[in-house]
Amino acid sequence: MSQERILLGIDPGTTVMGYGIIRQVQQQLSVVQYGVVHLHRYATHALKLQKIFERVGTLVDDFKPEEMALEAPFYGKNVQSMLKLGRAQGVVMAAALMRKVSITEYAPRKIKQAVTGHGNASKEQVAHMLMSLLQLPSMPELLDASDALAAAVCHAYQHQRASTKAASWEQFLQANPARMLRTKHTEISQ
């Protein structure tokens, strides 16, 4: 993978939606832009969905990402909240698909695992790790933005892992000689 890729990460929400755009050149990742869309000022759920659709469309039009990583909603006890979040996620997907951007969904646990090495990491731990990985000067004010960046980073890592998979054990061992366990062969006489 030698060419540049732009990846868009989205943390969907109906009060605050986070977004993060990263550039990937080989294994190097850098931040292009990140932020949040405040939706609490809009009176109706339908108007919030419209704003989500418009903002995601603008992000795609402005930055031309090849792919989008979307944090999948996790199971919650409040059915109404889950329904609203599912609608927001659907609108995000529609805006991207309308512009021919492929979408991959990741569970929050998978994203945390990819960024911090621990699936139960807190949002603050994810943000701190992103500060180090992406050389951010400060922690994002709202963690929805760092969650969106984390989704994009997770997707970049998944793509790197998929592109380096060996077709056989022999290829894997040739590409990763340090990972081969070397044992001393000893004969046991009886």
Backbone bond lengths (Angstrom), bond angles and torsions (degrees), N, CA, C in turn:
res aa  C-N    CA-C-N  psi(-1)  N-CA   C-N-CA  omega(-1)  CA-C   N-CA-C  phi
1 M - - - 1.438 - - 1.525 107.50 -
2 S 1.307 117.78 103.89 1.456 119.99 -176.76 1.520 112.37 -111.60
3 Q 1.287 117.46 -16.52 1.456 118.33 -176.86 1.527 112.36 -91.04
4 E 1.291 114.57 161.67 1.456 121.95 179.95 1.526 110.17 -75.33
5 R 1.331 114.01 141.20 1.470 120.23 173.43 1.516 108.06 -127.95
6 I 1.312 115.42 140.21 1.465 121.44 173.88 1.524 106.53 -106.98
7 L 1.326 116.00 128.11 1.462 121.91 -178.54 1.525 109.21 -121.76
8 L 1.309 115.16 136.53 1.459 122.17 178.98 1.520 108.70 -110.03
9 G 1.322 116.32 125.79 1.452 122.06 174.98 1.519 108.95 -108.35
10 I 1.325 115.81 138.52 1.465 121.14 -179.85 1.528 109.40 -129.66
11 D 1.322 115.14 132.93 1.462 122.86 170.39 1.524 105.53 -110.61
12 P 1.341 116.77 95.16 1.463 118.87 -173.76 1.526 112.49 -68.11
13 G 1.305 115.08 147.96 1.451 121.05 176.88 1.515 109.52 -163.72
14 T 1.310 116.16 162.54 1.460 119.49 179.72 1.529 112.07 -105.53
15 T 1.323 116.60 -5.81 1.456 121.15 173.60 1.526 109.22 -109.28
16 V 1.325 115.39 -46.05 1.464 122.53 176.53 1.519 107.62 -138.39
17 M 1.324 117.00 129.79 1.464 122.00 175.40 1.527 107.45 -112.84
18 G 1.330 116.46 125.29 1.456 120.48 177.81 1.520 110.63 -93.13
19 Y 1.336 115.63 147.97 1.464 120.80 173.83 1.520 109.35 -139.57
20 G 1.308 115.26 149.14 1.454 121.21 178.12 1.513 108.96 -147.38
21 I 1.317 116.11 134.57 1.457 121.35 -179.41 1.521 107.25 -121.31
22 I 1.341 115.71 125.23 1.459 120.05 178.39 1.523 110.44 -122.29
23 R 1.308 114.40 157.15 1.470 122.29 175.30 1.524 106.22 -110.04
24 Q 1.322 115.95 132.78 1.454 121.56 177.06 1.524 108.61 -118.97
25 V 1.317 116.52 121.02 1.459 122.44 173.10 1.519 105.15 -123.51
26 Q 1.312 116.16 110.02 1.458 123.60 -171.67 1.523 107.97 54.44
27 Q 1.336 118.63 -117.20 1.462 119.30 -179.17 1.525 112.50 -101.08
28 Q 1.313 117.32 3.42 1.460 121.58 180.00 1.526 110.50 -88.08
29 L 1.316 115.99 131.52 1.463 122.13 178.25 1.523 108.58 -117.27
30 S 1.323 115.94 139.63 1.461 120.57 175.07 1.526 108.97 -142.91
31 V 1.320 114.90 153.36 1.463 120.63 -178.96 1.523 109.83 -83.64
32 V 1.322 115.24 133.99 1.459 121.49 173.12 1.529 108.34 -95.90
33 Q 1.323 115.85 -51.37 1.463 121.20 179.20 1.527 108.80 -165.22
34 Y 1.317 116.00 153.20 1.458 120.94 173.00 1.517 108.54 -152.62
35 G 1.322 114.87 160.17 1.455 119.37 179.80 1.508 111.38 172.93
36 V 1.319 114.99 -164.95 1.458 121.36 -179.98 1.523 109.57 -135.86
37 V 1.304 113.48 157.32 1.461 121.25 173.04 1.522 105.79 -114.18
38 H 1.326 116.52 117.18 1.471 121.50 179.27 1.526 108.42 -82.52
39 L 1.320 115.55 124.72 1.463 120.62 -176.29 1.525 113.04 -115.47
40 H 1.323 117.82 -5.91 1.471 120.23 -175.91 1.527 112.81 -66.52
41 R 1.326 117.50 -19.12 1.473 119.62 -178.17 1.531 112.76 -78.79
42 Y 1.329 117.06 -10.37 1.474 119.63 -179.15 1.528 109.26 -90.64
43 A 1.323 114.96 134.17 1.466 121.40 -169.35 1.520 114.25 -70.21
44 T 1.326 118.26 -38.05 1.463 119.32 -174.32 1.528 110.87 -117.11
45 H 1.323 114.03 157.66 1.463 119.89 177.89 1.534 110.48 -62.98
46 A 1.309 117.02 -38.05 1.469 120.83 179.54 1.529 111.04 -62.51
47 L 1.304 117.54 -40.56 1.462 121.28 178.43 1.532 110.71 -66.93
48 K 1.327 117.22 -37.78 1.466 120.80 175.89 1.530 110.30 -61.47
49 L 1.328 116.36 -44.21 1.469 120.51 179.14 1.523 111.16 -62.20
50 Q 1.312 116.26 -39.57 1.467 120.51 177.90 1.532 110.20 -61.45
51 K 1.331 117.29 -44.50 1.461 121.78 -179.36 1.533 110.84 -65.63
52 I 1.329 117.09 -38.76 1.465 120.86 176.90 1.525 109.58 -61.24
53 F 1.323 116.25 -47.46 1.464 121.46 -179.71 1.529 110.55 -59.30
54 E 1.326 116.25 -46.49 1.465 120.61 -178.75 1.521 111.48 -64.48
55 R 1.329 117.58 -44.38 1.476 120.37 -176.65 1.521 111.53 -67.83
56 V 1.334 117.26 -43.20 1.472 119.55 178.08 1.525 109.55 -63.32
57 G 1.320 117.45 -41.24 1.463 120.84 177.02 1.518 111.63 -59.41
58 T 1.328 117.10 -42.17 1.464 121.30 178.60 1.530 110.87 -65.13
59 L 1.330 117.27 -43.02 1.467 120.34 178.09 1.521 111.20 -59.89
60 V 1.326 116.48 -44.36 1.465 120.29 179.48 1.526 110.23 -65.75
61 D 1.326 117.29 -44.78 1.471 120.48 179.91 1.525 112.01 -62.94
62 D 1.337 116.99 -40.16 1.466 121.12 -176.25 1.526 113.61 -75.89
63 F 1.339 117.25 -39.89 1.466 120.40 -172.19 1.520 114.51 -106.86
64 K 1.321 117.88 -11.34 1.466 123.05 175.85 1.540 113.49 51.73
65 P 1.315 117.87 54.07 1.472 118.61 178.17 1.526 111.14 -68.58
66 E 1.323 114.70 144.99 1.468 119.29 175.91 1.518 110.98 -76.07
67 E 1.337 115.74 -33.51 1.458 120.53 -175.10 1.523 110.13 -144.51
68 M 1.327 114.50 158.24 1.460 121.30 178.14 1.527 109.04 -123.89
69 A 1.323 115.84 136.34 1.459 122.32 172.85 1.522 107.18 -109.61
70 L 1.295 115.47 128.71 1.462 121.35 -173.19 1.520 109.05 -122.75
71 E 1.331 115.96 127.84 1.462 118.50 174.96 1.519 108.49 -73.61
72 A 1.325 115.37 121.08 1.463 121.17 -179.52 1.520 109.24 -75.11
73 P 1.317 117.66 144.67 1.466 118.91 178.73 1.524 110.43 -67.35
74 F 1.310 115.68 144.81 1.452 120.43 176.35 1.517 108.40 -96.91
75 Y 1.310 115.68 160.09 1.459 120.93 -177.27 1.527 110.08 -66.83
76 G 1.299 115.12 131.71 1.463 120.78 177.65 1.514 110.26 -128.42
77 K 1.312 115.57 164.69 1.462 120.06 -178.99 1.518 112.48 -81.23
78 N 1.330 117.57 -25.55 1.453 121.09 -177.86 1.532 109.29 -87.67
79 V 1.311 116.22 105.44 1.464 122.11 -176.03 1.531 111.39 -63.32
80 Q 1.310 117.99 -39.31 1.467 121.13 179.72 1.530 111.45 -62.74
81 S 1.322 116.57 -42.54 1.467 120.54 177.94 1.527 111.01 -63.81
82 M 1.329 116.08 -42.13 1.472 120.17 179.00 1.525 110.85 -63.76
83 L 1.318 117.19 -39.48 1.454 121.16 178.89 1.528 110.50 -63.94
84 K 1.321 117.07 -44.99 1.463 120.86 178.85 1.520 111.33 -64.18
85 L 1.313 117.17 -41.75 1.458 121.06 178.79 1.532 111.01 -65.58
86 G 1.322 116.32 -39.03 1.472 120.56 176.56 1.520 111.87 -63.08
87 R 1.315 116.98 -38.58 1.466 120.34 176.28 1.528 110.68 -64.30
88 A 1.342 116.20 -43.47 1.466 120.14 179.27 1.523 110.24 -61.53
89 Q 1.320 116.55 -42.78 1.457 120.40 178.73 1.533 110.50 -63.19
90 G 1.308 117.35 -40.79 1.463 121.25 178.55 1.518 111.96 -62.96
91 V 1.315 117.39 -39.47 1.464 121.54 178.71 1.532 110.22 -66.41
92 V 1.345 117.12 -41.20 1.462 121.32 176.55 1.529 109.10 -58.90
93 M 1.325 116.23 -46.79 1.465 121.14 -179.00 1.531 110.91 -63.03
94 A 1.317 116.72 -43.08 1.466 120.23 -179.65 1.522 111.49 -61.82
95 A 1.332 117.16 -42.10 1.467 120.69 179.89 1.521 110.72 -63.01
96 A 1.325 117.68 -40.08 1.470 121.41 179.42 1.529 111.13 -72.50
97 L 1.312 116.83 -46.03 1.464 120.44 -178.06 1.525 111.98 -64.00
98 M 1.315 116.00 -34.68 1.458 120.60 177.86 1.528 110.98 -60.76
99 R 1.333 115.79 -26.48 1.462 121.82 -179.20 1.530 111.65 -104.33
100 K 1.332 116.57 15.06 1.472 123.67 175.53 1.528 113.89 64.59
101 V 1.318 117.34 33.57 1.462 122.17 176.20 1.523 107.60 -97.57
102 S 1.332 116.62 125.84 1.465 119.07 179.35 1.525 109.80 -74.43
103 I 1.320 115.34 151.13 1.465 122.31 -173.46 1.519 109.63 -125.94
104 T 1.320 115.56 137.08 1.459 121.55 171.91 1.521 107.12 -127.94
105 E 1.327 115.73 132.27 1.462 121.08 178.87 1.524 109.56 -99.13
106 Y 1.310 115.57 141.88 1.460 121.56 177.28 1.517 109.51 -130.82
107 A 1.316 115.63 137.80 1.464 120.82 175.15 1.529 108.47 -68.53
108 P 1.332 117.69 147.54 1.465 120.10 179.15 1.530 112.76 -53.02
109 R 1.303 116.49 -39.56 1.477 121.16 179.58 1.531 111.67 -62.71
110 K 1.327 116.71 -40.68 1.470 121.64 179.03 1.535 110.40 -64.28
111 I 1.323 116.72 -41.14 1.466 121.56 179.34 1.525 110.04 -63.92
112 K 1.331 116.60 -46.95 1.456 120.34 179.43 1.520 111.30 -61.56
113 Q 1.318 116.40 -40.96 1.468 122.00 178.56 1.526 110.56 -61.39
114 A 1.331 116.70 -43.96 1.467 120.94 -178.15 1.525 111.72 -65.16
115 V 1.322 117.41 -38.42 1.462 121.04 -174.21 1.532 112.19 -85.82
116 T 1.334 117.36 -42.14 1.466 119.97 -173.44 1.525 113.71 -108.34
117 G 1.336 116.78 -16.07 1.456 119.64 -174.41 1.519 112.77 87.40
118 H 1.337 116.35 1.56 1.462 120.81 -177.86 1.529 109.09 -139.35
119 G 1.327 117.03 119.17 1.460 122.22 -176.74 1.513 115.18 -68.67
120 N 1.340 117.38 -15.72 1.465 120.69 179.26 1.522 112.39 -103.66
121 A 1.326 117.26 17.85 1.465 120.57 -179.16 1.521 110.08 -63.13
122 S 1.324 115.13 150.87 1.463 119.66 177.37 1.529 109.58 -79.28
123 K 1.320 115.96 165.05 1.464 120.62 176.91 1.532 110.41 -60.54
124 E 1.306 117.11 -36.35 1.464 121.46 178.77 1.524 111.18 -66.33
125 Q 1.334 117.13 -39.80 1.464 120.52 177.55 1.529 110.98 -64.25
126 V 1.329 116.55 -40.12 1.466 121.09 177.43 1.531 109.22 -62.48
127 A 1.323 116.85 -45.43 1.464 120.80 -179.27 1.528 111.34 -62.33
128 H 1.323 117.04 -41.79 1.468 120.33 179.08 1.529 111.07 -64.73
129 M 1.318 117.16 -40.64 1.465 120.35 178.68 1.527 110.35 -65.47
130 L 1.325 116.80 -39.45 1.471 120.27 177.59 1.525 111.16 -64.17
131 M 1.334 116.97 -36.45 1.462 120.02 177.22 1.525 110.01 -58.08
132 S 1.313 115.98 -40.30 1.461 120.92 179.53 1.528 111.58 -73.65
133 L 1.329 116.51 -49.34 1.472 121.33 -177.14 1.522 113.09 -62.41
134 L 1.322 116.16 -42.00 1.465 121.19 -173.69 1.525 112.94 -105.19
135 Q 1.333 116.26 5.08 1.461 122.57 -179.57 1.531 112.53 52.57
136 L 1.324 114.47 48.97 1.460 120.13 175.74 1.527 108.43 -74.86
137 P 1.317 118.39 138.09 1.463 120.40 -178.88 1.530 113.20 -69.34
138 S 1.323 116.78 -27.46 1.466 120.32 179.25 1.521 108.94 -154.07
139 M 1.317 114.87 164.31 1.453 120.38 178.64 1.527 109.02 -71.40
140 P 1.350 117.15 137.51 1.472 118.43 176.50 1.529 110.42 -56.22
141 E 1.329 115.25 142.73 1.459 120.66 -177.83 1.525 111.22 -60.05
142 L 1.318 116.34 -44.56 1.465 121.09 176.54 1.529 108.38 -110.13
143 L 1.329 115.65 132.43 1.456 120.38 -175.04 1.525 113.20 -72.20
144 D 1.326 117.86 -7.75 1.462 120.19 174.82 1.537 109.20 -64.03
145 A 1.326 117.03 -34.85 1.469 121.28 178.44 1.523 110.45 -67.80
146 S 1.334 116.90 -43.63 1.467 118.65 179.24 1.526 111.03 -68.72
147 D 1.328 117.87 -32.94 1.468 120.41 175.55 1.530 110.68 -63.02
148 A 1.325 116.98 -38.61 1.462 120.86 178.34 1.534 110.65 -68.63
149 L 1.322 117.26 -42.41 1.472 120.44 175.31 1.526 110.19 -60.49
150 A 1.321 116.53 -40.59 1.463 120.86 179.74 1.526 110.95 -62.45
151 A 1.325 117.51 -38.64 1.472 120.30 177.36 1.532 110.53 -62.08
152 A 1.329 116.59 -42.09 1.466 120.56 179.15 1.525 110.69 -66.21
153 V 1.329 117.72 -41.51 1.461 121.73 178.58 1.528 110.21 -64.23
154 C 1.319 117.12 -43.81 1.464 121.77 176.53 1.527 109.92 -55.62
155 H 1.308 116.69 -45.69 1.468 120.75 -179.52 1.532 110.93 -63.88
156 A 1.311 117.16 -41.06 1.470 120.47 177.90 1.523 110.34 -61.25
157 Y 1.325 116.84 -43.36 1.468 120.92 179.38 1.528 111.03 -64.86
158 Q 1.324 116.84 -40.46 1.461 119.82 179.23 1.527 110.65 -63.48
159 H 1.314 116.44 -39.34 1.462 121.09 179.44 1.521 110.27 -67.27
160 Q 1.339 117.28 -40.97 1.464 120.76 177.69 1.521 110.42 -61.37
161 R 1.316 116.11 -44.81 1.460 120.98 -179.32 1.523 110.65 -62.93
162 A 1.330 116.97 -43.12 1.469 120.69 -179.43 1.529 111.59 -66.58
163 S 1.337 117.55 -36.09 1.457 120.08 -176.92 1.524 112.90 -77.63
164 T 1.339 117.31 -14.05 1.456 119.70 -179.88 1.525 112.36 -105.88
165 K 1.309 118.09 8.88 1.459 120.30 179.26 1.520 110.07 -68.86
166 A 1.312 115.04 135.79 1.464 120.98 178.85 1.521 109.74 -85.42
167 A 1.319 115.77 150.46 1.457 120.63 -179.99 1.523 111.47 -78.47
168 S 1.336 117.28 -21.50 1.461 120.61 -179.24 1.523 109.04 -148.38
169 W 1.340 115.88 167.65 1.462 120.36 176.81 1.521 109.98 -62.60
170 E 1.314 116.11 -38.31 1.463 120.10 -179.94 1.534 110.66 -60.14
171 Q 1.331 116.57 -45.32 1.473 120.51 177.45 1.523 110.88 -63.01
172 F 1.321 116.75 -41.21 1.452 120.66 179.90 1.524 110.97 -61.22
173 L 1.339 116.88 -45.91 1.453 120.48 -178.62 1.528 111.60 -67.60
174 Q 1.326 116.71 -34.01 1.461 119.36 176.74 1.533 110.68 -67.81
175 A 1.309 117.04 -38.96 1.464 121.34 -178.62 1.529 112.43 -78.07
176 N 1.338 117.56 -21.80 1.466 122.23 -175.84 1.525 111.38 -131.93
177 P 1.316 119.28 62.53 1.462 120.02 -175.70 1.530 113.23 -62.10
178 A 1.310 117.81 -28.68 1.467 120.50 -179.30 1.523 112.11 -70.11
179 R 1.305 117.22 -17.55 1.468 120.08 -177.87 1.528 112.38 -90.40
180 M 1.337 117.19 -0.67 1.452 120.89 -179.01 1.529 108.62 -82.43
181 L 1.287 116.48 131.29 1.447 122.12 178.23 1.515 107.83 -80.98
182 R 1.295 116.02 121.99 1.462 120.36 179.82 1.530 107.56 -102.20
183 T 1.313 115.17 126.89 1.449 120.05 178.88 1.514 108.67 -121.61
184 K 1.287 115.01 151.79 1.444 120.71 177.84 1.516 106.92 -89.18
185 H 1.315 115.86 129.93 1.462 119.68 -179.82 1.506 107.83 -89.31
186 T 1.285 115.73 122.57 1.469 119.72 176.26 1.508 108.71 -125.30
187 E 1.317 114.02 142.14 1.478 119.22 176.98 1.499 109.09 -92.66
188 I 1.272 115.18 142.33 1.456 120.06 177.12 1.512 106.59 -107.87
189 S 1.311 116.65 121.13 1.464 119.20 178.87 1.510 109.24 -97.47
190 Q 1.287 113.02 145.73 1.475 116.75 179.11 1.491 109.52 -120.71
